[in-house]
Amino acid sequence: MPEPKNYCIGVIADTHDCWVPRVAQLFRDVDEIWHLGDVCQEPILDELRAINPKLTVILGNNDFSLDSPISLDLQRHGERFHLIHILPRRPPPGADWLLFGHTHRPADETHQGVHLFNPGSAGRATKGAPLSVGFLTREKGQKFKAHIVLL
């Protein structure tokens, strides 16, 4: 199978059982969606599955009834991603990307060769943080790049 020209992952976190309809518009053309925890209720996942059935979810500290892993290691186009809700003290060995939520604040930084990315909160942000989602986009032959979009 030939490599796709472009690839886009919609990244969302901390929806806290609050659906923002603009997410459906923003994510309509993504190849898959990653939710980084604090979904809180299954109907949020139903909304995301309606946009794209390729949905990956990890548990947040407020997810008590969902059946998802606490963390997950994924690989896409030769890059390694570690998904977790709360940022660990150290990234797992071999990770190119460490994606997390919890803080409700968007982040896009590189530390010691690991790209740290937090899409912010897409539901109920706290402490004055804006509502936001993120995207990981890749053009053929290039590495992934991160983008934050305010809601």
Secondary structure, DSSP 8 states (H G I E B T S, - for coil): ----SEEEEEEE---TT---THHHHHHTT-SEEEE-S---SHHHHHHHHHH-S-EEE---TT-SS----SEEEEEETTEEEEEESS--SS--TT-SEEE--SS-S-EEEEETTEEEEE--BSS---TT--BEEEEEEEETTS--EEEEEE-
